[in-house]
């Protein structure tokens, strides 16, 4: 099953909300699997100007400072595009849906601050995508990746009011802590 996008690229690029963070170590930074980390490192190897690590010890993509904010290191401020778009992490692919921990259990939540979510939440298109995402993440191979990378499920402790749980991933049974190993 191929991953399909919830919103179009033009809608996403017009928002200017994602990929920007008020603090350097924001809980909203994308988290990556070991395989995704290798891809990010390979892409960064071509950027001789970067001396900072691509991914920190907790599995988050690192940021760079820009005009008083911190931005994803792969975000291009000139054109608003992602420098690793074709190889972007799962977390970026499913946004505005987010892998979360709800009472210590893995879940998928939606980021209520996304303007497109505000426009479509409750619509047939929204519900259709939620159902697609449930099926997509329930694939045995994807479940194995998620199980082996529990750090992907963020607590979002300071942002709970911005999230709404959409569905639980009941098939995942492991403690939601620490950085997993490659599946």
FENTAQUI-V427246 format. One line per field, one symbol per residue. phi: phi as a letter, one per 20 degrees, with the letter a starting at -180 (. if undefined). Layout:
# FENTAQUI-V427246
phi: ???
This chain:
# FENTAQUI-V427246
phi: .efdefcffffffffmdfmccfcgdffeffdcefffffffffffgedffedeffcefeneffdceblnddcgfeeeffcmdefcgfdffggffegeecfcdclmdfbdddefffgffffdgneffffffgfgfgfffeggfffffffecfffeeelgecgfedcfdaedffecafebmefdff
